[in-house]
Amino acid sequence: MNDESWFDDDQFDDDDQFDDDDQFESEDQREDDDDWRFDWEEEFRPIILSRGMDYFQSDRVKDFVEDSEGRCQATVIGTKSYHVVVQVKNNELIEASCDCPYAADGNNCKHMAAVIYYQENEHKRLEEPATSGPKIDDIIAAANDQQMRSFLSRILKSNQRLAFEFSNLINPPKDKESLIEFQAQIDDIIDDAMDSDDYINYYNAESFESDLSDFISDNIQPLIDARKLKLAFEAINYIVEKLVKVDIDDSDGEIFVLSDECSDAWTNMLEYADLPLKKEMFDWYQEHANAEMDFFEDIIEEVMFSEFKETEFLQLKMIWSAKRLQEAQLSKDTWMNSSIAEKWALYHLKTMKQLHVNDAEITEFCEHNLYYLQIRKQYVDICLERKDFDEAIQLLIDGKQQARGYSGYVNDFSQQLRNLYKVLNQTNNYLHELWLSLTEYKIADLDDYRELKKHYSPEKWVKERRRLFKEMPVNTDLDPLFAEDHMYDDLLKSVLLESGVGKIELYESILKQNFPKQLLQKYAEVVQKKAESTGTRAQYQGLVEILNRMKKYPGGLQLAMKIVNEWRHTYRRRRAMMDELNHFLER
């Protein structure tokens, strides 16, 4: 490509220089601001922070552990129990993970926020000297009527939830009237967010989510706290039925957040519901657990099979799950119907175990449904609990064959099989499975490689390693294994075959001492090849980075200077490139 063929150099240089000036100005401003710091809360949406604070204040953070580096692990109780790992350093979020569905989509969730708030509170509590607080009963007894009224007035004006709860205490509303009022408020929130086409667009979606979440927090949660559970249940159900039908651009997961709020409310209600209300709730869930409820179908089913643990409900769930399983199995043989059938088979097996159905019935059900990989996994666990190791081994061997094409399942079955062989001291079978893993399932996995190596003498390992490499698929990346066993000649050969410098940078620390000339020459070849094409300023900066790496080798400075001088003549019309080379020469 000619120097002139990409774009006009003058235009490129002006635009590029403008961008750089903006960048430098931004960096200068940041350096001048001594108080600047990145707040971890900026990594979370405001509504998520609010819900995280609610979770923290509701004592939903359990089993909190913090290590010496400030890395925290905890269980957060929501619709399910979620495992959370977070680390905040210098007020910046370093690490955050949670096994909830919202976080699985790459979002920072309320469970993470709850754990961070818990950590901050723990730090504050430890820093403050221990003091014995005043006794509430004594304070109330000492207050006069005017003081009580004044205090209540100030508190209730600043806290809508408490005001609502206090109002219900003084003047309990009739449930029917309250429900009608709630429905009107919910309708207003939805109508206000919609445009003329009855659509909630991207720009209105977040405020819609925030308003409806606030409604749940400010109106329905106080009902639950006041044990007005039937009204709370009917109000949440109305929201759910509305959300299923609403037309919205929820690119940022607004519907998921709201569905999670509804699910949490349901779970919270079930903690306090008496048996008659539970029956009413169960009937509603069973009636609405269908495709018409869209994304709420799975949520409803999850609530049903996580809660309702009384024998009466377990028996109903046994009958219902068997019926739904049969319906799915009789449907046309599609992947979706198979997936649905597997789900209901799992629910049915879970309920069988909760009802303590006899072993023979559980065995018969599992053997009849081994087509479903999740049922096979469950049956393996059952066999291990019974110490029926031979059956478990055969299930795992057959499972690997059945799961061909599903690498996750194959790896799981193989790992479980290896663990079982190891426990049973079946060393030959263990090594054979480890070998299969390295050559077929988790090809060239470094941890498995190290584990296999431990079982051979140094002399025998050389022979076994050669055979192992030969059985691995063509084009397997063996570089990590070369590095592990100090096979530096083989590693160098692989590094030099690469078109770029990624492998050099990765293995430079272990190759540089023995092969400085070869690595320097490779750098020179790559940088010359990259320079042949006109590029952006960022690409020219990349060339300079390579030149700077070359300077660290014996003779590297002289070679880099020679290349730069050639470029200053050959590519003199590339102003951005010349600019970056001048920066290199000034250092």
NORMO-V208364 format. One line per field, one symbol per residue. ss: DSSP state (H for helix, E for strand, L for the rest). Layout:
# NORMO-V208364
ss: ???
This chain:
# NORMO-V208364
ss: LLLLLLLLHHHHHHHHHHHHHHHHHHHHHHHHLLLLLLLHHHHLLHHHHHHHHHHHHLLLEEEEEELLLLEEEEEEELLLEEEEEEEEELLEEEEEEELLHHHHLLLLLHHHHHHHHHHHHHHHHHHLLLLLLLLHHHHHHHLLHHHHHHHHHHHHHHLHHHHHHHHHHHLLLLHHHHHHHHHHHHHHHHHHHLLLLLLELHHHHHHHHHHHHHHHHHHHHHHHHLLLHHHHHHHHHHHHHHHHHLLELLLLLHHHHHHHHHHHHHHHHHHHLLHHHHHHHHHHHHHHLLHHHLLHHHHHHHHHHHLLLLHHHHHHHHHHHHHHHHHHHHLLLLHHHHHHHHHHHHHHHHHHHHLLLLHHHHHHHHHHLLLLHHHHHHHHHHHHHLLLHHHHHHHHHHHHHHLLLLHHHHHHHHHHHHHHHHHLLLHHHHHHHHHHHHHHHLLLLHHHHHHHHLLLLHHHHHHHHHHHHHHLLLLLLLHHHHHHLLLHHHHHHHHHHLLLLHHHHHHHHHHLLLLHHHHHHHHHHHHHHHHLLLLLHHHHHHHHHHHHHHLLLLLHHHHHHHHHHHHHHHLLLLHHHHHHHHHHHHL
